[in-house]
Amino acid sequence: MFSSTIQVSVFVFVTALIGFLTYLSCRGQNRNAQNQNREYFLAGGGLAWYFVAGSITLTNLSTDQLVGMNGNQMALLALWELSAVVGLFVLAKVFLPVYYRFKCTTTTELLEQRYHDKHIRAVISALFFAGSALIFCPAVIYSGSLFMQSMFNVELPLMYIAVIFVIVGALYAIFGGLRAVAVSDTYSGVLLLSMAVLVVILALQAIDYNFDGIPQERLTLIGDDESPIPWHTLLTGMIFIQMFYWGTNQVITQRAMAAPSLKEAQKGVFAAAGIRLLIVPAIIVIPGIVSYKLFGDIGDSAYGKIVATVLPDWLSGVFAAAMAAAVLTTFNSNLNSATALYVCDIHESYINKTPNVPKLSGYVTVLLCVVSLALIPVYQQADSIINLVQKLYGLLSMPILSVFIVGLLFRNVHAFAAIGAVLFGVSIYALMSFEASPLYAPFGLHYIHLMFATLISCVAFALIVNRVVFNQKAEFSLELYRKEA
């Protein structure tokens, strides 16, 4: 009873401290700025590089990563993080120069300017919005609630914990905007990374740095055909998954677009890449591998159990606070970004050009919160939360990336040809990758290979339809980057 009191007391204190420091950093900022969109969704363009790096890092690194990847209990999952470094460099050198040139608030705004059509911007925004509402928001809330339940070993129903997370996260998103989200991300990130590295060290000490008895397939970085990441997928879809996630995904790029200059933004992205390369791979696989040796194959409960085992009570409270902050910041980052997409790309284009942005954002945020809670029972049925998230997001990622690739590399492509390619890509990926589909068995390819096949098919579909249906000949062009040079 006494140890539990210590855990909870430290947890409450550290959580409150992060909130107070965030308030101190954000108070006095002009929330009544003339450009409400830029202030609310891009922090007025005032994020320094270290806030960009911190927010990018913690927006991605949350319980769906720590719980989900460690839940596989194998080293192979580190490949997701190592390949992410490439995605971050593509963001810094390929996408950011274009976003800053066109002064984009959302990534999809670039599509409107390249295709000269607002409808393609709205369609892609709707898909991004659906991804946040149906995939990322419920996944991070579920995995965070599961971690807290495992770590504190409480009998409180998982849904009760999820409701608490949703309410607090919504308050950050509604009343703080991106500025509060990014600042809290950074403070939380320093704490989380420090504690996660400590968990790695203590976990290794718990087995005396001895990996004997752990099957070789759980220690290798070269996956066979039956593994979550077969080695040959690194040569096809993996790099494009990373390009999509880090380069076009509003949740990530929004932080980089909120810096005062392109150079400052790139500095933050490179710092995030350094963290991703040097720290993140170890913290998302080693605790899971150690837990396999100590507890056996326990799946997504592995991380919470190893943390509860190796950390003393007072540090458990600190770590729980760091993890709670990670859940909240990833959740409210998705809320803020999804809201930006709806307000800027859909509502202002089709309903009201001058809405009350904070008020409208509040309504959208509440809707997203309700949907997230409703979908938690679905995610409770997953064998692996991280694999389910990646597979589901494949429905959207490659079709969306194809639109950006065609838009950036070709001129004279009709917007409806690109929209048709997106619809085609979503359909073909669903038919090939889900077991209920009649095409699932004949193909039998790994879903990462299917993502690559989907991307190539979508690009080809857009160019063919553009020529055959709209009688327009696409012209390959690197004009955007020649001008930048």
C-alpha positions as CSV (number, residue, x, y, z in Angstrom):
1,M,0.0,0.0,0.0
2,F,2.8,2.4,1.0
3,S,4.8,1.7,-2.3
4,S,1.7,2.3,-4.4
5,T,1.1,5.6,-2.6
6,I,4.7,6.7,-3.4
7,Q,4.2,5.7,-7.1
8,V,1.0,7.6,-7.4
9,S,2.3,10.7,-5.5
10,V,5.4,10.9,-7.7
11,F,3.3,10.4,-10.8
12,V,0.9,13.2,-10.0
13,F,3.8,15.6,-9.0
14,V,5.8,15.0,-12.2
15,T,2.7,15.2,-14.4
16,A,1.7,18.5,-12.8
17,L,5.2,19.9,-13.1
18,I,5.3,19.2,-16.9
19,G,1.9,21.0,-17.2
20,F,3.1,23.9,-15.1
21,L,6.4,24.3,-17.1
22,T,4.4,24.2,-20.4
23,Y,2.1,26.9,-19.0
24,L,5.1,29.1,-18.1
25,S,6.6,28.7,-21.6
26,C,3.3,29.5,-23.4
27,R,1.8,32.2,-21.3
28,G,1.7,35.7,-22.8
29,Q,1.7,34.4,-26.4
30,N,-0.7,36.2,-28.7
31,R,-3.7,33.9,-29.0
32,N,-5.7,36.7,-30.7
33,A,-3.5,37.0,-33.6
34,Q,-4.9,38.1,-36.9
35,N,-4.0,34.8,-38.6
36,Q,-5.8,32.4,-36.3
37,N,-4.8,29.4,-38.4
38,R,-1.1,30.1,-38.2
39,E,-1.2,30.8,-34.5
40,Y,-3.4,27.9,-33.5
41,F,-1.9,25.3,-35.9
42,L,1.6,26.5,-36.5
43,A,2.4,28.2,-33.1
44,G,2.7,31.5,-35.0
45,G,5.8,30.2,-36.8
46,G,7.8,30.6,-33.6
47,L,9.0,27.1,-32.7
48,A,12.8,27.0,-32.1
49,W,14.7,24.0,-33.5
50,Y,14.9,22.2,-30.2
51,F,11.1,22.4,-29.8
52,V,10.7,21.1,-33.4
53,A,13.1,18.2,-32.6
54,G,11.4,17.4,-29.3
55,S,7.9,17.5,-30.7
56,I,8.7,15.4,-33.7
57,T,10.4,12.8,-31.4
58,L,7.6,12.5,-28.9
59,T,4.8,12.8,-31.3
60,N,6.0,9.6,-32.9
61,L,7.5,7.9,-29.7
62,S,4.6,6.9,-27.5
63,T,3.1,3.8,-26.0
64,D,2.1,2.4,-29.4
65,Q,5.9,2.4,-30.1
66,L,7.3,1.4,-26.8
67,V,4.5,-1.0,-25.8
68,G,3.8,-2.3,-29.4
69,M,7.4,-2.8,-30.5
70,N,8.7,-4.2,-27.3
71,G,5.6,-6.4,-27.4
72,N,7.0,-8.2,-30.4
73,Q,10.0,-9.1,-28.1
74,M,12.5,-9.3,-30.9
75,A,15.4,-7.1,-32.2
76,L,14.0,-7.0,-35.7
77,L,11.6,-4.1,-34.9
78,A,14.5,-1.8,-34.6
79,L,14.6,-1.7,-38.4
80,W,11.5,0.6,-38.3
81,E,13.5,3.2,-36.4
82,L,16.7,2.9,-38.3
83,S,14.9,3.3,-41.6
84,A,13.0,6.3,-40.1
85,V,16.3,8.2,-40.2
86,V,16.1,8.1,-44.0
87,G,12.6,9.4,-43.9
88,L,13.6,12.4,-41.7
89,F,16.4,13.3,-44.1
90,V,13.9,13.2,-47.0
91,L,11.6,15.5,-45.0
92,A,14.4,18.0,-44.4
93,K,15.9,18.1,-47.9
94,V,13.0,17.2,-50.2
95,F,9.6,18.2,-48.7
96,L,10.4,21.1,-46.3
97,P,11.9,23.4,-48.9
98,V,8.7,23.1,-50.9
99,Y,6.4,23.5,-47.9
100,Y,8.2,26.7,-46.9
101,R,8.2,28.0,-50.4
102,F,4.5,27.7,-50.7
103,K,3.9,28.9,-47.1
104,C,1.8,25.8,-46.3
105,T,-0.3,25.4,-43.1
106,T,-1.1,21.8,-44.0
107,T,0.8,19.4,-46.2
108,T,-2.3,19.0,-48.4
109,E,-2.2,22.7,-49.2
110,L,0.8,21.9,-51.4
111,L,-1.4,19.6,-53.4
112,E,-4.0,22.3,-54.1
113,Q,-1.2,24.6,-55.4
114,R,0.5,21.9,-57.5
115,Y,-2.7,20.5,-59.1
116,H,-4.6,23.8,-59.1
117,D,-7.7,22.2,-57.6
118,K,-9.1,22.4,-54.1
119,H,-10.9,19.1,-54.3
120,I,-7.8,17.0,-54.2
121,R,-6.7,18.9,-51.1
122,A,-10.0,18.1,-49.4
123,V,-9.9,14.4,-50.4
124,I,-6.4,13.8,-49.1
125,S,-7.2,15.7,-45.9
126,A,-10.3,13.6,-45.4
127,L,-8.1,10.4,-45.6
128,F,-5.5,11.8,-43.2
129,F,-8.3,12.8,-40.9
130,A,-9.8,9.3,-41.1
131,G,-6.3,7.9,-40.3
132,S,-6.0,9.9,-37.1
133,A,-9.6,9.3,-36.0
134,L,-9.8,5.6,-36.8
135,I,-6.2,4.4,-36.4
136,F,-3.7,6.5,-34.5
137,C,-5.8,8.2,-31.8
138,P,-7.5,5.0,-30.6
139,A,-4.3,3.0,-30.9
140,V,-2.2,5.4,-28.7
141,I,-5.0,5.7,-26.1
142,Y,-5.4,1.9,-25.9
143,S,-1.7,1.1,-25.7
144,G,-1.2,3.9,-23.1
145,S,-4.0,2.7,-21.0
146,L,-2.8,-0.9,-21.2
147,F,0.7,0.2,-20.1
148,M,-0.6,2.0,-17.1
149,Q,-2.8,-1.0,-16.1
150,S,0.1,-3.4,-16.4
151,M,2.7,-1.2,-14.7
152,F,0.6,-0.3,-11.7
153,N,-1.1,-3.7,-11.6
154,V,-4.5,-2.1,-11.0
155,E,-7.9,-3.6,-11.4
156,L,-9.3,-0.4,-12.7
157,P,-11.1,-1.2,-16.1
158,L,-8.9,-0.2,-19.1
159,M,-11.7,2.0,-20.4
160,Y,-11.7,4.2,-17.3
161,I,-8.0,4.9,-17.7
162,A,-8.6,5.7,-21.4
163,V,-11.3,8.2,-20.5
164,I,-8.9,10.1,-18.3
165,F,-6.2,10.2,-21.0
166,V,-8.8,11.4,-23.6
167,I,-10.1,14.3,-21.4
168,V,-6.6,15.6,-20.4
169,G,-5.3,15.3,-24.0
170,A,-8.3,17.1,-25.3
171,L,-7.8,20.0,-22.9
172,Y,-4.2,20.4,-24.1
173,A,-5.3,20.4,-27.8
174,I,-8.3,22.7,-27.3
175,F,-6.8,25.4,-25.0
176,G,-3.1,25.2,-25.9
177,G,-2.9,24.8,-29.7
178,L,0.3,23.5,-31.3
179,R,2.5,25.8,-29.2
180,A,1.4,24.0,-25.9
181,V,1.6,20.6,-27.6
182,A,5.2,21.2,-28.9
183,V,6.5,22.6,-25.6
184,S,5.0,19.8,-23.5
185,D,6.3,17.3,-26.1
186,T,9.9,18.6,-25.5
187,Y,9.8,18.6,-21.7
188,S,8.2,15.2,-21.7
189,G,10.6,13.9,-24.3
190,V,13.7,14.7,-22.2
191,L,12.2,12.9,-19.3
192,L,10.9,9.9,-21.3
193,L,14.1,9.3,-23.2
194,S,16.2,9.5,-20.0
195,M,13.9,7.1,-18.2
196,A,13.7,4.7,-21.2
197,V,17.5,4.5,-21.4
198,L,17.6,3.8,-17.7
199,V,15.1,1.0,-18.2
200,V,17.3,-0.5,-20.9
201,I,20.3,-0.5,-18.5
202,L,18.4,-1.9,-15.6
203,A,16.8,-4.6,-17.8
204,L,20.2,-5.7,-19.0
205,Q,21.5,-5.8,-15.5
206,A,18.5,-7.9,-14.5
207,I,19.8,-10.7,-16.8
208,D,23.4,-9.9,-16.1
209,Y,23.8,-8.9,-19.8
210,N,23.4,-12.6,-20.7
211,F,21.1,-13.4,-23.6
212,D,21.5,-17.2,-23.4
213,G,18.3,-19.1,-23.8
214,I,16.7,-16.5,-26.1
215,P,15.9,-17.9,-29.6
216,Q,18.2,-16.6,-32.3
217,E,15.3,-15.4,-34.4
218,R,14.5,-12.9,-31.6
219,L,18.0,-11.5,-31.6
220,T,18.7,-11.1,-35.4
221,L,18.2,-8.0,-37.6
222,I,17.8,-10.2,-40.7
223,G,14.2,-11.4,-40.8
224,D,13.1,-14.5,-42.7
225,D,9.9,-14.8,-44.6
226,E,7.8,-15.6,-41.5
227,S,9.1,-12.6,-39.4
228,P,7.3,-9.3,-39.0
229,I,9.9,-7.6,-41.2
230,P,11.4,-10.0,-43.8
231,W,14.8,-8.6,-44.9
232,H,13.7,-8.1,-48.5
233,T,11.0,-5.7,-47.5
234,L,13.8,-3.2,-46.7
235,L,14.4,-3.0,-50.5
236,T,10.8,-2.3,-51.5
237,G,8.1,-0.7,-49.4
238,M,9.9,0.2,-46.2
239,I,11.6,3.3,-47.5
240,F,8.4,4.6,-49.0
241,I,6.5,4.0,-45.8
242,Q,9.1,6.2,-44.1
243,M,8.9,8.9,-46.8
244,F,5.1,9.0,-46.4
245,Y,5.1,9.1,-42.6
246,W,7.9,11.7,-42.1
247,G,7.5,13.7,-45.3
248,T,3.7,14.0,-45.9
249,N,2.0,13.1,-42.7
250,Q,0.5,16.3,-41.2
251,V,1.0,15.1,-37.6
252,I,4.8,15.1,-38.1
253,T,5.4,17.8,-40.7
254,Q,3.2,20.3,-38.9
255,R,5.9,20.7,-36.2
256,A,8.6,21.3,-38.8
257,M,6.4,23.8,-40.6
258,A,6.0,25.8,-37.4
259,A,9.6,27.0,-37.2
260,P,10.5,30.7,-38.1
261,S,12.6,29.6,-41.1
262,L,13.5,26.7,-43.3
263,K,17.0,26.5,-41.8
264,E,15.7,26.4,-38.2
265,A,13.2,23.7,-39.2
266,Q,15.8,21.6,-40.9
267,K,18.1,21.9,-37.8
268,G,15.2,20.5,-35.7
269,V,14.6,17.6,-38.1
270,F,18.3,16.6,-38.2
271,A,18.3,16.7,-34.4
272,A,15.3,14.4,-34.3
273,A,17.1,12.1,-36.8
274,G,20.1,11.9,-34.5
275,I,17.8,10.9,-31.5
276,R,16.1,8.3,-33.7
277,L,19.4,6.8,-34.8
278,L,21.3,6.8,-31.4
279,I,18.7,6.2,-28.8
280,V,15.3,5.0,-30.0
281,P,16.3,1.5,-31.5
282,A,17.6,0.3,-28.1
283,I,14.6,1.4,-26.1
284,I,12.0,-0.1,-28.3
285,V,13.5,-3.6,-28.5
286,I,15.9,-4.5,-25.6
287,P,13.3,-4.3,-22.8
288,G,11.0,-6.6,-24.8
289,I,13.8,-9.1,-25.5
290,V,14.8,-9.1,-21.8
291,S,11.1,-9.6,-20.8
292,Y,11.0,-12.7,-23.0
293,K,13.9,-14.3,-21.0
294,L,12.3,-13.3,-17.7
295,F,8.6,-13.9,-18.4
296,G,8.2,-15.7,-21.7
297,D,6.1,-14.7,-24.6
298,I,3.7,-12.2,-23.0
299,G,3.1,-9.9,-26.0
300,D,2.0,-6.3,-25.5
301,S,2.2,-6.6,-21.7
302,A,6.0,-7.0,-21.9
303,Y,7.0,-3.4,-21.5
304,G,4.8,-2.5,-18.6
305,K,5.9,-5.7,-16.8
306,I,9.6,-5.2,-17.2
307,V,9.4,-1.5,-16.1
308,A,7.5,-2.5,-13.0
309,T,10.1,-5.2,-12.3
310,V,13.3,-3.3,-12.7
311,L,12.4,0.2,-11.5
312,P,12.2,1.1,-7.7
313,D,8.8,2.5,-6.6
314,W,9.7,6.2,-6.8
315,L,11.2,5.9,-10.2
316,S,8.2,3.9,-11.4
317,G,6.1,6.9,-10.6
318,V,8.5,9.2,-12.6
319,F,8.4,6.8,-15.5
320,A,4.7,6.5,-15.4
321,A,4.5,10.2,-15.6
322,A,6.8,10.3,-18.6
323,M,4.7,7.6,-20.3
324,A,1.5,9.4,-19.5
325,A,3.0,12.6,-21.0
326,A,4.0,10.6,-24.1
327,V,0.5,9.3,-24.5
328,L,-1.0,12.7,-24.1
329,T,1.4,14.5,-26.4
330,T,1.0,11.9,-29.2
331,F,-2.8,12.0,-28.8
332,N,-3.1,15.7,-28.7
333,S,-0.7,16.1,-31.6
334,N,-3.0,13.9,-33.6
335,L,-6.0,15.8,-32.4
336,N,-4.4,19.2,-33.3
337,S,-3.2,18.0,-36.7
338,A,-6.5,16.3,-37.7
339,T,-8.4,19.5,-36.6
340,A,-6.0,21.6,-38.7
341,L,-6.8,19.4,-41.8
342,Y,-10.6,19.7,-41.3
343,V,-10.6,23.5,-40.5
344,C,-8.1,24.6,-43.2
345,D,-8.8,22.2,-46.0
346,I,-12.5,21.3,-45.7
347,H,-14.5,23.7,-43.5
348,E,-12.9,26.9,-44.8
349,S,-13.1,25.7,-48.4
350,Y,-16.7,24.5,-48.4
351,I,-18.6,25.8,-45.4
352,N,-17.3,29.0,-43.9
353,K,-14.1,30.9,-45.0
354,T,-13.8,32.7,-41.7
355,P,-14.8,30.4,-38.8
356,N,-13.9,30.9,-35.1
357,V,-10.9,28.6,-35.3
358,P,-10.6,27.8,-31.5
359,K,-14.3,27.1,-31.1
360,L,-14.6,25.0,-34.3
361,S,-11.4,23.1,-33.3
362,G,-13.0,22.3,-29.9
363,Y,-16.0,20.7,-31.6
364,V,-13.9,18.6,-33.9
365,T,-11.6,17.6,-31.0
366,V,-14.6,16.3,-29.0
367,L,-15.8,14.3,-31.9
368,L,-12.4,12.7,-32.4
369,C,-12.2,11.8,-28.7
370,V,-15.6,10.1,-28.8
371,V,-14.6,8.0,-31.8
372,S,-11.3,7.1,-30.2
373,L,-13.0,5.7,-27.1
374,A,-15.5,3.8,-29.2
375,L,-12.8,2.0,-31.1
376,I,-10.7,0.9,-28.1
377,P,-12.5,-2.5,-27.9
378,V,-11.5,-3.2,-31.5
379,Y,-7.8,-2.7,-30.7
380,Q,-8.1,-4.9,-27.6
381,Q,-8.5,-7.8,-30.0
382,A,-5.2,-7.3,-31.8
383,D,-2.4,-9.8,-31.5
384,S,0.2,-7.0,-32.0
385,I,-0.9,-3.4,-31.8
386,I,2.1,-2.0,-33.8
387,N,1.7,-4.5,-36.6
388,L,-2.1,-3.8,-36.8
389,V,-1.5,-0.1,-37.0
390,Q,1.1,-0.4,-39.8
391,K,-1.1,-2.8,-41.8
392,L,-4.2,-0.6,-41.4
393,Y,-2.4,2.6,-42.3
394,G,-1.2,0.9,-45.5
395,L,-4.7,1.5,-46.8
396,L,-4.0,5.2,-46.9
397,S,-0.2,5.7,-46.9
398,M,0.9,4.6,-50.4
399,P,-2.2,6.0,-52.3
400,I,-1.6,9.4,-50.6
401,L,2.2,9.3,-51.2
402,S,1.5,8.6,-54.9
403,V,-0.4,11.9,-55.1
404,F,2.6,13.8,-53.6
405,I,5.1,12.1,-55.9
406,V,3.1,12.8,-59.0
407,G,2.4,16.3,-58.0
408,L,6.1,17.1,-57.2
409,L,7.7,15.3,-60.2
410,F,5.2,16.0,-63.0
411,R,3.4,18.9,-64.5
412,N,0.1,18.9,-66.4
413,V,-1.6,16.2,-64.4
414,H,-5.4,16.5,-63.9
415,A,-6.4,16.5,-60.2
416,F,-9.2,13.9,-60.8
417,A,-6.6,11.5,-62.3
418,A,-4.7,11.7,-59.0
419,I,-7.9,11.4,-57.0
420,G,-8.9,8.3,-59.0
421,A,-5.4,6.8,-58.3
422,V,-6.0,7.2,-54.6
423,L,-9.4,5.4,-54.7
424,F,-7.8,2.7,-56.9
425,G,-4.9,2.3,-54.4
426,V,-7.1,2.0,-51.3
427,S,-9.2,-0.6,-53.1
428,I,-6.3,-2.7,-54.4
429,Y,-4.4,-2.7,-51.1
430,A,-7.5,-3.8,-49.2
431,L,-8.2,-6.6,-51.7
432,M,-4.6,-7.9,-51.5
433,S,-3.8,-7.5,-47.8
434,F,-6.9,-8.5,-45.8
435,E,-7.8,-12.2,-45.2
436,A,-11.5,-11.6,-45.9
437,S,-10.6,-10.6,-49.5
438,P,-10.9,-13.2,-52.3
439,L,-7.5,-12.0,-53.6
440,Y,-5.7,-12.5,-50.4
441,A,-4.6,-16.1,-50.8
442,P,-3.4,-16.0,-54.4
443,F,-1.0,-13.1,-53.8
444,G,0.2,-13.9,-50.2
445,L,2.8,-11.1,-50.3
446,H,4.0,-9.4,-47.1
447,Y,2.0,-6.2,-46.5
448,I,5.2,-4.1,-46.9
449,H,5.7,-5.5,-50.4
450,L,2.0,-4.8,-51.1
451,M,2.6,-1.2,-50.1
452,F,5.3,-0.9,-52.7
453,A,3.2,-2.5,-55.3
454,T,0.3,-0.2,-54.4
455,L,2.5,2.9,-54.8
456,I,3.8,1.9,-58.2
457,S,0.3,1.0,-59.3
458,C,-1.2,4.3,-58.1
459,V,1.5,6.4,-59.9
460,A,1.0,4.5,-63.1
461,F,-2.8,4.7,-62.8
462,A,-2.7,8.5,-62.4
463,L,-0.4,9.0,-65.4
464,I,-2.4,6.6,-67.6
465,V,-5.8,8.1,-66.7
466,N,-4.4,11.6,-67.2
467,R,-3.4,10.7,-70.7
468,V,-6.3,8.4,-71.8
469,V,-9.3,10.0,-70.0
470,F,-8.3,13.7,-69.7
471,N,-6.1,13.7,-72.8
472,Q,-3.2,15.5,-71.0
473,K,0.4,14.5,-71.3
474,A,2.3,14.6,-68.0
475,E,5.7,16.3,-68.1
476,F,8.5,15.2,-65.8
477,S,10.0,18.2,-64.1
478,L,12.3,19.0,-61.2
479,E,11.6,22.7,-61.4
480,L,10.8,23.0,-57.7
481,Y,14.3,21.9,-56.7
482,R,16.1,23.8,-59.5
483,K,14.6,27.0,-58.2
484,E,15.5,26.2,-54.6
485,A,19.1,25.7,-55.7
